[in-house]
């Protein structure tokens, strides 16, 4: 083996051109595979950071009659599930919360946090690293407020001072005692930074308010089927006991992974892994072609070795050693390319956009994978050439000038490899085209208004001073008036939502004079706002009037509705003057429609008919602690941000301001995944196209060199140079054509699985299929042209003299 390695190394050094091309081709395939494997490993393969995570399940409310399969759970139902079920060793819940710290040490800050039951961290098997966990005494109505901090918040805001445990800090305007700090990196469930007990927040809620996410840990020996039957019995008893709120409501159990990793994300990552596997196979096909060509050149050398007594396996082993050595030489370069790729992936992911437990880097597992595929690919692409080379006719091979390989079995194998390269490249390029078109569709999609002059931000109303709805409404109305007076501001409104952001509310509605069966009422977005939505967003007021300041101060039940609501609820009548109300008994007001505004997107995912029916009512009807500001400016939106902050500070210095962003930046962030995936698939497609072009060029170039005498004879017998050009070009076009046909068949079979992760483009999009097929054929023609030109330049006299 050492002899084989020494000889293989000398052979590669003696042929630097061959070695460099082979190593670079393979390095590209290994590099992109290393990059995506690190992502697959971090997202799909690495276990969740909890003991016995496979026993942790997620519980959801379901209502088959309403088509609801994964709803949250009401807090009263959560307590009943916890107390009455017998299949779980622990049941815990949480609700996401925006939590503000304003302790006087620095500016108030808003953090993404959560209200959790006292059993959650015990269920997860993750106790605090400093201090203590929540106990039953903390998780009850009327308990003294306490809080747990994340490690990074503790270090950044409090300098990692252990004495912070036991200290009182102000959270949402109320003093909370810090009882502990969670372990480094822990930010459950996704990117939360502090936690408070659930019961003081959730106890007053009703059974039809399903806002709690519930987790459970299965007892040893209990299956999900048994737990489902147990939970079904509990929900059946609750349906009988509370028919008004729980009728037709059941429960479903699913693994923790299905909650933490949505199906479309898993599909996208697997699609990327398939794509880079195709790139690696194309690279292997290229190197295999190079080795086949070299085997033809080394035919006499191998024949002499055989004549001197070398066994066939000895020849195969020597050639395989050379192939594996190429793979090992490619590994370091592939690792460098993988590191660059991981950096580029990281730079394409916005901060706090993925859960804390997902991370990818160039670790031991990725290095082992990279080295492993380097060795395996060396064997894979080296085996066929080695076996071909060992199949020789000793007598004919030892004759002077014996050249039987050019048009025989090796040529067919080389041609088959090129066809496979073209087919795989076509599948990959069509996939890349679909993702790029999805991204471009999102980029160009109209949101119904111009995002350029708009600025957005959020502020929070913490503390006892804002416990009453009236106090919150007055403060928000005051801030809206102040912001509208800032120089450079054309219009602004404060609301419980931000266009293309999040927030708002919704529910089923009852139309005055119409009776609808319970559970089939139409649903709308219910948005509370100060006046100014049409002017600020820049959409037309089609009928009637906008909301007025007087509607706020007198709390007049009026509503501005969008076109979709007008069309769906009053298709045959004029909506102006009509009345509706939410079916929620806590909000009995009948709202009178006073105006109709043009449709615009509330959320980035809306498109066409998917825009929801929406009603905009005076802010005083549901003033929120978390309030969004949308501001139209006369120039660059960022120029007025500091002035707006100052107005909020003058209104109340304790209010934290967060998520300051232009509307265009907000829009772009909403589809960063498509940008990232489109960029990655385009990169993979470009690499595949380059490798396929090299493959076509290499095969035709070698074919021309082997057919020099044949071409010379043809030209000596009167063949025109144009005929020679067509001969060589025809060979390249035939190979590409067969590859394109096979690739189209493969793409039709593969892309249908991508339907759920495309946007406004079909998996069999004719533009992508026809465009990519035509482009790849053109590239093959160009790659064939250079060898064809060289064939035209053959001198018949020299060719015949050599013969």
ZINOR-V715620 format. One record per residue. N is the residue number from 1. D_FIRST is the distance of its C-alpha to the first C-alpha in Angstrom with 1 decimal. Layout:
# ZINOR-V715620
N;D_FIRST
N;D_FIRST
This chain:
# ZINOR-V715620
1;0.0
2;3.8
3;5.3
4;5.0
5;6.2
6;8.6
7;9.8
8;10.3
9;12.2
10;14.2
11;15.1
12;16.4
13;18.3
14;19.8
15;21.1
16;22.6
17;25.1
18;22.7
19;20.4
20;23.5
21;25.1
22;22.2
23;21.6
24;25.3
25;25.9
26;23.3
27;24.5
28;28.0
29;27.1
30;25.1
31;28.0
32;30.8
33;28.9
34;28.5
35;32.2
36;33.5
37;31.3
38;32.9
39;36.3
40;35.5
41;34.1
42;37.2
43;39.7
44;38.5
45;35.8
46;36.9
47;39.5
48;43.0
49;43.8
50;46.2
51;45.8
52;45.6
53;46.0
54;45.6
55;49.1
56;50.8
57;52.7
58;55.0
59;58.5
60;60.5
61;64.0
62;64.3
63;67.3
64;66.5
65;69.9
66;69.4
67;65.7
68;64.5
69;61.2
70;60.0
71;62.9
72;63.4
73;65.4
74;68.9
75;69.2
76;71.7
77;69.5
78;66.5
79;68.6
80;69.7
81;66.1
82;65.0
83;68.0
84;68.3
85;64.7
86;63.2
87;59.6
88;58.4
89;58.0
90;58.8
91;60.1
92;60.2
93;61.3
94;61.3
95;63.0
96;61.8
97;64.1
98;64.7
99;65.5
100;67.1
101;67.1
102;70.0
103;70.4
104;72.0
105;69.0
106;67.9
107;68.5
108;68.6
109;65.2
110;64.5
111;61.3
112;59.9
113;60.5
114;61.2
115;63.8
116;62.1
117;63.3
118;63.0
119;60.5
120;57.9
121;55.7
122;55.9
123;54.8
124;51.8
125;51.1
126;51.3
127;54.0
128;55.2
129;53.3
130;56.7
131;60.0
132;60.7
133;60.3
134;63.2
135;65.4
136;67.9
137;70.7
138;69.1
139;68.6
140;72.2
141;75.1
142;77.0
143;74.3
144;73.9
145;71.4
146;67.9
147;64.7
148;61.0
149;59.0
150;55.5
151;53.4
152;53.2
153;57.0
154;57.7
155;55.7
156;56.9
157;60.6
158;61.2
159;58.7
160;57.0
161;60.1
162;60.1
163;63.9
164;63.9
165;63.7
166;67.4
167;68.6
168;70.6
169;69.4
170;71.1
171;69.2
172;71.0
173;74.1
174;74.3
175;73.4
176;70.3
177;69.0
178;65.3
179;64.0
180;60.3
181;57.1
182;54.3
183;50.6
184;48.7
185;47.7
186;49.8
187;52.0
188;52.7
189;53.2
190;51.7
191;52.9
192;55.9
193;56.8
194;59.7
195;61.2
196;64.7
197;66.1
198;66.7
199;70.0
200;72.3
201;71.3
202;70.8
203;73.6
204;76.4
205;74.5
206;75.6
207;73.8
208;73.5
209;71.7
210;68.1
211;66.2
212;64.2
213;60.5
214;59.8
215;56.8
216;56.5
217;54.2
218;54.1
219;54.9
220;52.3
221;52.3
222;54.3
223;52.8
224;53.8
225;55.8
226;57.9
227;58.3
228;59.5
229;62.1
230;63.3
231;63.6
232;65.3
233;68.0
234;68.5
235;68.9
236;71.2
237;73.5
238;73.4
239;74.4
240;77.4
241;78.4
242;78.0
243;78.7
244;79.6
245;76.2
246;73.7
247;74.9
248;71.9
249;69.4
250;66.5
251;63.1
252;59.4
253;56.3
254;52.9
255;49.7
256;49.4
257;46.6
258;48.8
259;51.3
260;49.0
261;46.9
262;49.1
263;47.8
264;47.9
265;45.7
266;43.0
267;43.3
268;42.9
269;39.8
270;38.2
271;39.3
272;37.5
273;34.3
274;34.6
275;35.3
276;32.2
277;30.1
278;31.6
279;30.7
280;27.1
281;27.2
282;28.9
283;26.3
284;23.6
285;25.7
286;26.1
287;22.5
288;21.9
289;24.8
290;23.3
291;20.1
292;22.4
293;24.3
294;21.4
295;20.3
296;23.9
297;23.8
298;20.5
299;22.0
300;22.8
301;19.4
302;17.8
303;20.8
304;20.3
305;16.7
306;18.2
307;21.1
308;19.1
309;17.7
310;14.6
311;14.9
312;15.6
313;12.8
314;10.3
315;12.2
316;12.4
317;8.7
318;8.5
319;11.7
320;11.1
321;8.3
322;11.2
323;13.7
324;12.2
325;12.1
326;15.7
327;16.5
328;15.4
329;17.4
330;20.2
331;20.4
332;22.3
333;24.7
334;25.2
335;26.1
336;28.6
337;30.1
338;30.3
339;32.2
340;34.5
341;35.0
342;35.9
343;38.4
344;40.0
345;40.3
346;41.9
347;44.3
348;45.4
349;46.5
350;50.0
351;50.5
352;51.4
353;50.5
354;48.0
355;48.3
356;47.3
357;44.6
358;42.6
359;40.3
360;37.1
361;34.8
362;31.3
363;30.6
364;27.6
365;27.8
366;27.8
367;24.8
368;22.8
369;24.0
370;23.1
371;19.5
372;19.3
373;20.7
374;18.5
375;15.4
376;17.5
377;19.1
378;15.8
379;15.1
380;18.8
381;19.5
382;16.4
383;16.8
384;20.1
385;19.3
386;16.1
387;18.3
388;21.1
389;19.3
390;18.1
391;21.8
392;23.3
393;26.4
394;25.3
395;28.8
396;29.9
397;26.8
398;27.1
399;30.8
400;31.7
401;31.9
402;30.6
403;30.5
404;30.8
405;28.6
406;31.0
407;33.4
408;31.5
409;29.2
410;27.0
411;30.3
412;31.4
413;28.3
414;28.6
415;32.3
416;31.7
417;29.4
418;32.1
419;34.7
420;32.8
421;32.4
422;36.2
423;37.1
424;35.1
425;36.5
426;40.0
427;39.8
428;38.6
429;41.2
430;44.0
431;43.1
432;43.2
433;46.5
434;48.0
435;47.1
436;48.3
437;51.5
438;52.1
439;51.8
440;54.2
441;56.6
442;56.8
443;57.1
444;59.9
445;61.6
446;65.1
447;66.0
448;69.7
449;70.3
450;69.2
451;66.8
452;67.0
453;70.1
454;69.5
455;68.5
456;67.7
457;67.6
458;68.3
459;70.5
460;71.2
461;74.4
462;73.8
463;76.3
464;79.6
465;81.4
466;79.6
467;79.9
468;82.7
469;82.2
470;85.2
471;83.7
472;80.4
473;82.2
474;84.4
475;81.5
476;79.5
477;82.6
478;83.3
479;79.8
480;79.9
481;83.2
482;81.9
483;78.8
484;80.9
485;82.9
486;79.9
487;80.1
488;77.6
489;77.7
490;79.2
491;79.0
492;77.1
493;77.1
494;75.9
495;74.6
496;72.6
497;69.9
498;68.3
499;67.8
500;64.0
501;63.5
502;64.4
503;67.3
504;70.5
505;71.7
506;72.7
507;74.3
508;76.4
509;79.8
510;83.1
511;85.3
512;89.0
513;90.8
514;87.7
515;86.6
516;82.9
517;81.4
518;79.8
519;76.0
520;76.4
521;77.9
522;76.4
523;74.2
524;74.3
525;72.8
526;75.4
527;75.2
528;77.6
529;78.2
530;80.6
531;82.3
532;80.6
533;77.7
534;78.7
535;79.4
536;76.4
537;73.8
538;75.6
539;76.4
540;79.7
541;82.4
542;83.4
543;86.4
544;88.6
545;87.7
546;85.1
547;85.3
548;87.7
549;88.0
550;91.1
551;89.0
552;87.0
553;90.0
554;91.9
555;88.9
556;90.1
557;88.0
558;87.2
559;83.9
560;82.3
561;80.1
562;77.6
563;77.9
564;75.7
565;77.8
566;81.0
567;79.6
568;78.3
569;81.2
570;84.1
571;83.2
572;86.7
573;88.7
574;88.9
575;87.0
576;89.1
577;91.3
578;89.4
579;88.2
580;85.2
581;83.9
582;80.7
583;80.9
584;79.8
585;82.9
586;82.3
587;82.9
588;86.2
589;87.2
590;88.0
591;86.6
592;88.6
593;86.7
594;88.0
595;85.5
596;82.6
597;79.7
598;77.1
599;73.8
600;70.8
601;67.5
602;67.5
603;63.8
604;61.0
605;60.0
606;63.5
607;63.8
608;66.7
609;68.5
610;66.3
611;68.5
612;70.3
613;74.1
614;75.1
615;78.2
616;78.8
617;81.4
618;82.9
619;80.6
620;83.2
621;82.6
622;79.2
623;78.4
624;74.8
625;73.4
626;70.5
627;72.0
628;70.6
629;72.1
630;71.8
631;73.3
632;74.1
633;74.2
634;75.6
635;72.5
636;69.1
637;69.0
638;67.2
639;70.2
640;72.5
641;70.0
642;71.3
643;74.9
644;74.4
645;72.7
646;75.7
647;78.1
648;76.2
649;76.3
650;80.0
651;80.6
652;78.7
653;76.4
654;74.7
655;73.2
656;69.5
657;68.4
658;64.9
659;62.8
660;64.5
661;63.1
662;64.3
663;64.6
664;62.2
665;59.5
666;60.3
667;59.9
668;56.6
669;55.2
670;56.2
671;53.5
672;50.7
673;48.3
674;49.0
675;48.5
676;45.2
677;43.9
678;45.3
679;43.6
680;40.2
681;40.4
682;41.6
683;38.6
684;36.2
685;38.3
686;38.2
687;34.4
688;34.2
689;36.8
690;34.9
691;31.7
692;33.6
693;35.5
694;32.3
695;31.1
696;34.4
697;34.5
698;31.0
699;31.5
700;35.0
701;34.0
702;31.2
703;33.7
704;36.3
705;34.0
706;33.2
707;36.9
708;38.4
709;39.9
710;41.2
711;42.9
712;44.3
713;45.8
714;47.3
715;48.9
716;50.2
717;51.9
718;53.6
719;51.5
720;52.5
721;50.1
722;51.1
723;50.0
724;46.5
725;46.5
726;47.4
727;44.8
728;41.9
729;43.5
730;44.3
731;40.6
732;39.7
733;42.7
734;42.0
735;38.5
736;39.9
737;42.9
738;40.9
739;38.7
740;41.9
741;43.6
742;40.6
743;40.4
744;44.1
745;43.9
746;41.1
747;43.0
748;46.2
749;44.4
750;42.6
751;45.3
752;47.9
753;46.1
754;46.8
755;50.5
756;51.3
757;49.5
758;51.1
759;54.4
760;57.0
761;54.5
762;53.7
763;50.2
764;51.0
765;52.6
766;53.4
767;53.3
768;49.7
769;48.6
770;50.5
771;49.8
772;46.1
773;45.8
774;47.9
775;46.1
776;42.7
777;44.0
778;45.5
779;42.2
780;40.5
781;43.3
782;42.9
783;39.1
784;40.0
785;42.7
786;40.7
787;38.7
788;42.1
789;43.8
790;41.2
791;41.8
792;45.5
793;45.0
794;43.5
795;45.7
796;46.5
797;47.1
798;43.7
799;42.0
800;43.9
801;43.4
802;39.6
803;40.0
